[in-house]
Amino acid sequence: MTSIIIFLIVGLIAGALAKSVVPGEGPGGIIGDIIVGVIGALIGGWLFSNVFHLAFGGFIGWIIEALIGAIVLLLIIRLVSGRRTTV
């Protein structure tokens, strides 16, 4: 149970940081930040372990991995969704 809470906290921090780094409108407020951060953590963990063959340890390392993964995810979302216009 504690690991799930830590994973959500890391996801929230990474999602909020990624939203401030990547320009444009992010998906869905704080819940969207958590979702982007958690999925970004999964992407970042996969990228660092399988592509770069690196592993970070500790809370700060997890946030760095999750942040990079969340930035990648937000950039993909921006590319796929394009510009939204309001009427």
N, CA, C and O atoms as a Tinker XYZ file with bonds, in Angstrom:
   348  protein
     1  N      0.824000   -1.194000    0.000000    73     2
     2  CA     0.000000    0.000000    0.000000    64     1     3
     3  C      0.868000    1.259000    0.000000    63     2     4     5
     4  O      0.558000    2.228000   -0.693000    81     3
     5  N      1.942000    1.247000    0.766000    73     3     6
     6  CA     2.832000    2.401000    0.833000    64     5     7
     7  C      3.485000    2.666000   -0.512000    63     6     8     9
     8  O      3.650000    3.822000   -0.903000    81     7
     9  N      3.861000    1.610000   -1.225000    73     7    10
    10  CA     4.514000    1.803000   -2.524000    64     9    11
    11  C      3.564000    2.435000   -3.534000    63    10    12    13
    12  O      4.006000    3.202000   -4.389000    81    11
    13  N      2.284000    2.135000   -3.458000    73    11    14
    14  CA     1.308000    2.746000   -4.363000    64    13    15
    15  C      1.188000    4.240000   -4.065000    63    14    16    17
    16  O      1.105000    5.056000   -4.982000    81    15
    17  N      1.179000    4.589000   -2.791000    73    15    18
    18  CA     1.095000    6.000000   -2.409000    64    17    19
    19  C      2.344000    6.750000   -2.869000    63    18    20    21
    20  O      2.243000    7.862000   -3.388000    81    19
    21  N      3.511000    6.154000   -2.683000    73    19    22
    22  CA     4.759000    6.780000   -3.137000    64    21    23
    23  C      4.748000    6.921000   -4.650000    63    22    24    25
    24  O      5.173000    7.953000   -5.171000    81    23
    25  N      4.272000    5.906000   -5.370000    73    23    26
    26  CA     4.199000    5.956000   -6.826000    64    25    27
    27  C      3.280000    7.092000   -7.271000    63    26    28    29
    28  O      3.599000    7.801000   -8.225000    81    27
    29  N      2.142000    7.277000   -6.594000    73    27    30
    30  CA     1.227000    8.363000   -6.929000    64    29    31
    31  C      1.837000    9.730000   -6.622000    63    30    32    33
    32  O      1.642000   10.681000   -7.379000    81    31
    33  N      2.568000    9.830000   -5.523000    73    31    34
    34  CA     3.227000   11.093000   -5.182000    64    33    35
    35  C      4.294000   11.433000   -6.221000    63    34    36    37
    36  O      4.380000   12.573000   -6.679000    81    35
    37  N      5.102000   10.447000   -6.590000    73    35    38
    38  CA     6.115000   10.660000   -7.634000    64    37    39
    39  C      5.424000   11.049000   -8.941000    63    38    40    41
    40  O      5.888000   11.949000   -9.643000    81    39
    41  N      4.329000   10.383000   -9.269000    73    39    42
    42  CA     3.580000   10.712000  -10.485000    64    41    43
    43  C      3.026000   12.118000  -10.464000    63    42    44    45
    44  O      3.073000   12.817000  -11.476000    81    43
    45  N      2.500000   12.546000   -9.323000    73    43    46
    46  CA     1.968000   13.904000   -9.206000    64    45    47
    47  C      3.070000   14.942000   -9.380000    63    46    48    49
    48  O      2.898000   15.921000  -10.106000    81    47
    49  N      4.191000   14.730000   -8.722000    73    47    50
    50  CA     5.313000   15.668000   -8.828000    64    49    51
    51  C      5.833000   15.707000  -10.263000    63    50    52    53
    52  O      6.044000   16.786000  -10.816000    81    51
    53  N      6.038000   14.546000  -10.861000    73    51    54
    54  CA     6.555000   14.484000  -12.230000    64    53    55
    55  C      5.571000   15.088000  -13.224000    63    54    56    57
    56  O      5.977000   15.796000  -14.146000    81    55
    57  N      4.297000   14.816000  -13.045000    73    55    58
    58  CA     3.286000   15.382000  -13.942000    64    57    59
    59  C      3.217000   16.889000  -13.856000    63    58    60    61
    60  O      3.106000   17.566000  -14.878000    81    59
    61  N      3.281000   17.427000  -12.639000    73    59    62
    62  CA     3.246000   18.881000  -12.455000    64    61    63
    63  C      4.501000   19.532000  -13.041000    63    62    64    65
    64  O      4.416000   20.573000  -13.692000    81    63
    65  N      5.658000   18.922000  -12.810000    73    63    66
    66  CA     6.902000   19.473000  -13.364000    64    65    67
    67  C      6.900000   19.408000  -14.887000    63    66    68    69
    68  O      7.313000   20.359000  -15.552000    81    67
    69  N      6.440000   18.299000  -15.437000    73    67    70
    70  CA     6.411000   18.148000  -16.894000    64    69    71
    71  C      5.451000   19.152000  -17.520000    63    70    72    73
    72  O      5.723000   19.694000  -18.592000    81    71
    73  N      4.333000   19.396000  -16.852000    73    71    74
    74  CA     3.365000   20.361000  -17.369000    64    73    75
    75  C      3.947000   21.767000  -17.374000    63    74    76    77
    76  O      3.604000   22.576000  -18.236000    81    75
    77  N      4.825000   22.068000  -16.418000    73    75    78
    78  CA     5.447000   23.388000  -16.396000    64    77    79
    79  C      6.596000   23.494000  -17.399000    63    78    80    81
    80  O      6.943000   24.598000  -17.819000    81    79
    81  N      7.189000   22.367000  -17.787000    73    79    82
    82  CA     8.306000   22.378000  -18.735000    64    81    83
    83  C      7.805000   22.415000  -20.179000    63    82    84    85
    84  O      8.335000   23.161000  -21.002000    81    83
    85  N      6.795000   21.618000  -20.482000    73    83    86
    86  CA     6.273000   21.520000  -21.853000    64    85    87
    87  C      5.214000   22.605000  -22.042000    63    86    88    89
    88  O      4.245000   22.651000  -21.285000    81    87
    89  N      5.377000   23.469000  -23.026000    73    87    90
    90  CA     4.394000   24.538000  -23.220000    64    89    91
    91  C      3.070000   24.002000  -23.738000    63    90    92    93
    92  O      3.009000   22.951000  -24.376000    81    91
    93  N      2.022000   24.742000  -23.452000    73    91    94
    94  CA     0.699000   24.365000  -23.941000    64    93    95
    95  C     -0.194000   23.893000  -22.817000    63    94    96    97
    96  O      0.225000   23.763000  -21.667000    81    95
    97  N     -1.417000   23.644000  -23.177000    73    95    98
    98  CA    -2.429000   23.222000  -22.206000    64    97    99
    99  C     -2.292000   21.733000  -21.931000    63    98   100   101
   100  O     -2.232000   20.921000  -22.855000    81    99
   101  N     -2.244000   21.386000  -20.661000    73    99   102
   102  CA    -2.139000   19.990000  -20.259000    64   101   103
   103  C     -3.505000   19.348000  -20.123000    63   102   104   105
   104  O     -4.518000   20.045000  -20.065000    81   103
   105  N     -3.542000   18.046000  -20.071000    73   103   106
   106  CA    -4.820000   17.350000  -19.970000    64   105   107
   107  C     -5.353000   17.303000  -18.542000    63   106   108   109
   108  O     -4.729000   16.678000  -17.684000    81   107
   109  N     -6.466000   17.932000  -18.264000    73   107   110
   110  CA    -7.306000   17.683000  -17.114000    64   109   111
   111  C     -6.880000   18.008000  -15.705000    63   110   112   113
   112  O     -7.168000   17.206000  -14.816000    81   111
   113  N     -6.226000   19.098000  -15.424000    73   111   114
   114  CA    -5.978000   19.523000  -14.049000    64   113   115
   115  C     -5.093000   18.580000  -13.256000    63   114   116   117
   116  O     -4.202000   17.932000  -13.806000    81   115
   117  N     -5.349000   18.510000  -11.953000    73   115   118
   118  CA    -4.494000   17.716000  -11.059000    64   117   119
   119  C     -4.616000   16.219000  -11.341000    63   118   120   121
   120  O     -3.628000   15.491000  -11.251000    81   119
   121  N     -5.810000   15.761000  -11.679000    73   119   122
   122  CA    -5.988000   14.338000  -12.021000    64   121   123
   123  C     -5.215000   14.022000  -13.301000    63   122   124   125
   124  O     -4.578000   12.975000  -13.408000    81   123
   125  N     -5.278000   14.931000  -14.262000    73   123   126
   126  CA    -4.509000   14.757000  -15.498000    64   125   127
   127  C     -3.012000   14.739000  -15.230000    63   126   128   129
   128  O     -2.271000   13.970000  -15.841000    81   127
   129  N     -2.565000   15.615000  -14.285000    73   127   130
   130  CA    -1.143000   15.622000  -13.912000    64   129   131
   131  C     -0.728000   14.285000  -13.313000    63   130   132   133
   132  O      0.337000   13.759000  -13.637000    81   131
   133  N     -1.560000   13.742000  -12.450000    73   131   134
   134  CA    -1.250000   12.450000  -11.831000    64   133   135
   135  C     -1.190000   11.362000  -12.898000    63   134   136   137
   136  O     -0.266000   10.548000  -12.907000    81   135
   137  N     -2.167000   11.346000  -13.789000    73   135   138
   138  CA    -2.206000   10.314000  -14.832000    64   137   139
   139  C     -0.992000   10.428000  -15.744000    63   138   140   141
   140  O     -0.340000    9.429000  -16.048000    81   139
   141  N     -0.689000   11.659000  -16.184000    73   139   142
   142  CA     0.484000   11.860000  -17.043000    64   141   143
   143  C      1.749000   11.473000  -16.297000    63   142   144   145
   144  O      2.635000   10.844000  -16.875000    81   143
   145  N      1.849000   11.837000  -15.020000    73   143   146
   146  CA     3.034000   11.507000  -14.237000    64   145   147
   147  C      3.207000   10.017000  -14.017000    63   146   148   149
   148  O      4.319000    9.498000  -14.109000    81   147
   149  N      2.105000    9.320000  -13.725000    73   147   150
   150  CA     2.186000    7.868000  -13.482000    64   149   151
   151  C      2.534000    7.138000  -14.776000    63   150   152   153
   152  O      3.400000    6.263000  -14.785000    81   151
   153  N      1.860000    7.496000  -15.867000    73   151   154
   154  CA     2.192000    6.863000  -17.145000    64   153   155
   155  C      3.607000    7.256000  -17.560000    63   154   156   157
   156  O      4.349000    6.442000  -18.109000    81   155
   157  N      3.980000    8.519000  -17.293000    73   155   158
   158  CA     5.338000    8.971000  -17.566000    64   157   159
   159  C      6.368000    8.221000  -16.752000    63   158   160   161
   160  O      7.463000    7.945000  -17.242000    81   159
   161  N      6.035000    7.886000  -15.511000    73   159   162
   162  CA     6.948000    7.090000  -14.685000    64   161   163
   163  C      7.178000    5.715000  -15.301000    63   162   164   165
   164  O      8.298000    5.203000  -15.304000    81   163
   165  N      6.125000    5.133000  -15.815000    73   163   166
   166  CA     6.262000    3.834000  -16.479000    64   165   167
   167  C      7.118000    3.964000  -17.749000    63   166   168   169
   168  O      8.003000    3.145000  -17.999000    81   167
   169  N      6.842000    5.000000  -18.538000    73   167   170
   170  CA     7.620000    5.230000  -19.765000    64   169   171
   171  C      9.082000    5.518000  -19.422000    63   170   172   173
   172  O      9.991000    4.958000  -20.034000    81   171
   173  N      9.303000    6.396000  -18.438000    73   171   174
   174  CA    10.666000    6.745000  -18.040000    64   173   175
   175  C     11.429000    5.550000  -17.504000    63   174   176   177
   176  O     12.601000    5.365000  -17.833000    81   175
   177  N     10.784000    4.739000  -16.686000    73   175   178
   178  CA    11.435000    3.536000  -16.179000    64   177   179
   179  C     11.807000    2.584000  -17.290000    63   178   180   181
   180  O     12.887000    1.994000  -17.281000    81   179
   181  N     10.902000    2.435000  -18.255000    73   179   182
   182  CA    11.193000    1.560000  -19.384000    64   181   183
   183  C     12.329000    2.121000  -20.230000    63   182   184   185
   184  O     13.241000    1.389000  -20.614000    81   183
   185  N     12.275000    3.443000  -20.524000    73   183   186
   186  CA    13.332000    4.059000  -21.336000    64   185   187
   187  C     14.704000    3.895000  -20.698000    63   186   188   189
   188  O     15.661000    3.487000  -21.355000    81   187
   189  N     14.789000    4.217000  -19.407000    73   187   190
   190  CA    16.092000    4.181000  -18.760000    64   189   191
   191  C     16.620000    2.767000  -18.589000    63   190   192   193
   192  O     17.827000    2.550000  -18.695000    81   191
   193  N     15.758000    1.811000  -18.332000    73   191   194
   194  CA    16.261000    0.459000  -18.118000    64   193   195
   195  C     16.511000   -0.283000  -19.426000    63   194   196   197
   196  O     17.495000   -1.015000  -19.532000    81   195
   197  N     15.652000   -0.115000  -20.415000    73   195   198
   198  CA    15.768000   -0.904000  -21.642000    64   197   199
   199  C     16.520000   -0.200000  -22.767000    63   198   200   201
   200  O     17.212000   -0.858000  -23.544000    81   199
   201  N     16.400000    1.106000  -22.871000    73   199   202
   202  CA    17.035000    1.822000  -23.967000    64   201   203
   203  C     18.411000    2.342000  -23.557000    63   202   204   205
   204  O     19.398000    2.135000  -24.263000    81   203
   205  N     18.467000    3.019000  -22.413000    73   203   206
   206  CA    19.725000    3.628000  -21.972000    64   205   207
   207  C     20.538000    2.737000  -21.041000    63   206   208   209
   208  O     21.699000    3.037000  -20.763000    81   207
   209  N     19.955000    1.656000  -20.560000    73   207   210
   210  CA    20.603000    0.716000  -19.642000    64   209   211
   211  C     21.130000    1.414000  -18.390000    63   210   212   213
   212  O     22.233000    1.130000  -17.922000    81   211
   213  N     20.320000    2.336000  -17.855000    73   211   214
   214  CA    20.637000    3.050000  -16.621000    64   213   215
   215  C     19.545000    2.787000  -15.602000    63   214   216   217
   216  O     18.420000    2.435000  -15.957000    81   215
   217  N     19.882000    2.959000  -14.353000    73   215   218
   218  CA    18.882000    2.837000  -13.284000    64   217   219
   219  C     19.200000    3.860000  -12.204000    63   218   220   221
   220  O     20.305000    3.898000  -11.662000    81   219
   221  N     18.211000    4.683000  -11.906000    73   219   222
   222  CA    18.351000    5.636000  -10.821000    64   221   223
   223  C     17.788000    5.019000   -9.555000    63   222   224   225
   224  O     16.842000    4.233000   -9.605000    81   223
   225  N     18.364000    5.372000   -8.438000    73   223   226
   226  CA    17.851000    4.889000   -7.164000    64   225   227
   227  C     17.384000    6.047000   -6.312000    63   226   228   229
   228  O     17.839000    7.177000   -6.487000    81   227
   229  N     16.504000    5.779000   -5.415000    73   227   230
   230  CA    16.030000    6.787000   -4.486000    64   229   231
   231  C     14.912000    7.640000   -5.045000    63   230   232   233
   232  O     14.584000    7.574000   -6.229000    81   231
   233  N     14.341000    8.433000   -4.178000    73   231   234
   234  CA    13.176000    9.239000   -4.501000    64   233   235
   235  C     13.473000   10.243000   -5.614000    63   234   236   237
   236  O     12.683000   10.372000   -6.549000    81   235
   237  N     14.589000   10.949000   -5.530000    73   235   238
   238  CA    14.942000   11.940000   -6.550000    64   237   239
   239  C     15.182000   11.262000   -7.897000    63   238   240   241
   240  O     14.782000   11.792000   -8.934000    81   239
   241  N     15.817000   10.121000   -7.894000    73   239   242
   242  CA    16.037000    9.375000   -9.133000    64   241   243
   243  C     14.731000    8.952000   -9.778000    63   242   244   245
   244  O     14.581000    9.018000  -10.998000    81   243
   245  N     13.785000    8.516000   -8.955000    73   243   246
   246  CA    12.474000    8.133000   -9.484000    64   245   247
   247  C     11.765000    9.331000  -10.095000    63   246   248   249
   248  O     11.112000    9.209000  -11.131000    81   247
   249  N     11.893000   10.491000   -9.454000    73   247   250
   250  CA    11.251000   11.693000   -9.989000    64   249   251
   251  C     11.893000   12.080000  -11.324000    63   250   252   253
   252  O     11.191000   12.485000  -12.251000    81   251
   253  N     13.209000   11.962000  -11.428000    73   251   254
   254  CA    13.891000   12.286000  -12.689000    64   253   255
   255  C     13.420000   11.359000  -13.802000    63   254   256   257
   256  O     13.105000   11.817000  -14.900000    81   255
   257  N     13.369000   10.059000  -13.527000    73   255   258
   258  CA    12.876000    9.108000  -14.527000    64   257   259
   259  C     11.445000    9.421000  -14.919000    63   258   260   261
   260  O     11.116000    9.456000  -16.104000    81   259
   261  N     10.591000    9.647000  -13.928000    73   259   262
   262  CA     9.188000    9.927000  -14.195000    64   261   263
   263  C      9.024000   11.246000  -14.932000    63   262   264   265
   264  O      8.173000   11.356000  -15.814000    81   263
   265  N      9.826000   12.252000  -14.587000    73   263   266
   266  CA     9.750000   13.546000  -15.255000    64   265   267
   267  C     10.095000   13.425000  -16.728000    63   266   268   269
   268  O      9.387000   13.968000  -17.577000    81   267
   269  N     11.165000   12.725000  -17.040000    73   267   270
   270  CA    11.562000   12.558000  -18.439000    64   269   271
   271  C     10.500000   11.767000  -19.203000    63   270   272   273
   272  O     10.172000   12.099000  -20.342000    81   271
   273  N      9.970000   10.729000  -18.578000    73   271   274
   274  CA     8.900000    9.967000  -19.216000    64   273   275
   275  C      7.642000   10.802000  -19.414000    63   274   276   277
   276  O      6.986000   10.690000  -20.449000    81   275
   277  N      7.295000   11.641000  -18.433000    73   275   278
   278  CA     6.105000   12.489000  -18.547000    64   277   279
   279  C      6.296000   13.557000  -19.618000    63   278   280   281
   280  O      5.348000   13.896000  -20.326000    81   279
   281  N      7.509000   14.090000  -19.746000    73   279   282
   282  CA     7.784000   15.060000  -20.809000    64   281   283
   283  C      7.624000   14.403000  -22.172000    63   282   284   285
   284  O      7.019000   14.981000  -23.076000    81   283
   285  N      8.159000   13.205000  -22.322000    73   283   286
   286  CA     8.002000   12.467000  -23.582000    64   285   287
   287  C      6.526000   12.239000  -23.870000    63   286   288   289
   288  O      6.078000   12.428000  -25.001000    81   287
   289  N      5.766000   11.832000  -22.851000    73   287   290
   290  CA     4.337000   11.579000  -23.036000    64   289   291
   291  C      3.597000   12.861000  -23.421000    63   290   292   293
   292  O      2.760000   12.833000  -24.323000    81   291
   293  N      3.886000   13.975000  -22.763000    73   291   294
   294  CA     3.218000   15.236000  -23.103000    64   293   295
   295  C      3.555000   15.687000  -24.515000    63   294   296   297
   296  O      2.689000   16.198000  -25.225000    81   295
   297  N      4.799000   15.505000  -24.931000    73   295   298
   298  CA     5.163000   15.860000  -26.301000    64   297   299
   299  C      4.409000   15.002000  -27.318000    63   298   300   301
   300  O      3.983000   15.498000  -28.361000    81   299
   301  N      4.248000   13.725000  -27.011000    73   299   302
   302  CA     3.476000   12.840000  -27.898000    64   301   303
   303  C      2.019000   13.277000  -27.930000    63   302   304   305
   304  O      1.401000   13.306000  -28.995000    81   303
   305  N      1.465000   13.619000  -26.763000    73   303   306
   306  CA     0.074000   14.084000  -26.710000    64   305   307
   307  C     -0.090000   15.354000  -27.539000    63   306   308   309
   308  O     -1.074000   15.496000  -28.264000    81   307
   309  N      0.861000   16.275000  -27.440000    73   307   310
   310  CA     0.799000   17.526000  -28.213000    64   309   311
   311  C      0.869000   17.244000  -29.718000    63   310   312   313
   312  O      0.159000   17.872000  -30.504000    81   311
   313  N      1.723000   16.305000  -30.110000    73   311   314
   314  CA     1.841000   15.979000  -31.530000    64   313   315
   315  C      0.567000   15.339000  -32.071000    63   314   316   317
   316  O      0.136000   15.644000  -33.183000    81   315
   317  N     -0.026000   14.461000  -31.290000    73   315   318
   318  CA    -1.213000   13.740000  -31.747000    64   317   319
   319  C     -2.442000   14.647000  -31.743000    63   318   320   321
   320  O     -3.232000   14.631000  -32.687000    81   319
   321  N     -2.603000   15.435000  -30.684000    73   319   322
   322  CA    -3.816000   16.240000  -30.563000    64   321   323
   323  C     -3.771000   17.500000  -31.400000    63   322   324   325
   324  O     -4.822000   17.996000  -31.806000    81   323
   325  N     -2.592000   18.037000  -31.674000    73   323   326
   326  CA    -2.480000   19.272000  -32.449000    64   325   327
   327  C     -3.015000   20.460000  -31.671000    63   326   328   329
   328  O     -3.176000   20.408000  -30.452000    81   327
   329  N     -3.282000   21.518000  -32.393000    73   327   330
   330  CA    -3.810000   22.730000  -31.745000    64   329   331
   331  C     -5.319000   22.624000  -31.619000    63   330   332   333
   332  O     -6.016000   22.176000  -32.530000    81   331
   333  N     -5.798000   23.049000  -30.464000    73   331   334
   334  CA    -7.248000   23.080000  -30.254000    64   333   335
   335  C     -7.715000   24.522000  -30.381000    63   334   336   337
   336  O     -7.067000   25.443000  -29.885000    81   335
   337  N     -8.838000   24.704000  -31.046000    73   335   338
   338  CA    -9.390000   26.041000  -31.180000    64   337   339
   339  C    -10.661000   26.131000  -30.356000    63   338   340   341
   340  O    -11.401000   25.155000  -30.227000    81   339
   341  N    -10.907000   27.297000  -29.805000    73   339   342
   342  CA   -12.127000   27.517000  -29.038000    64   341   343
   343  C    -13.058000   28.424000  -29.833000    63   342   344   345
   344  O    -12.618000   29.327000  -30.545000    81   343
   345  N    -14.324000   28.169000  -29.697000    73   343   346
   346  CA   -15.322000   28.945000  -30.433000    64   345   347
   347  C    -15.971000   29.928000  -29.508000    63   346   348
   348  O    -16.846000   30.686000  -29.927000    81   347
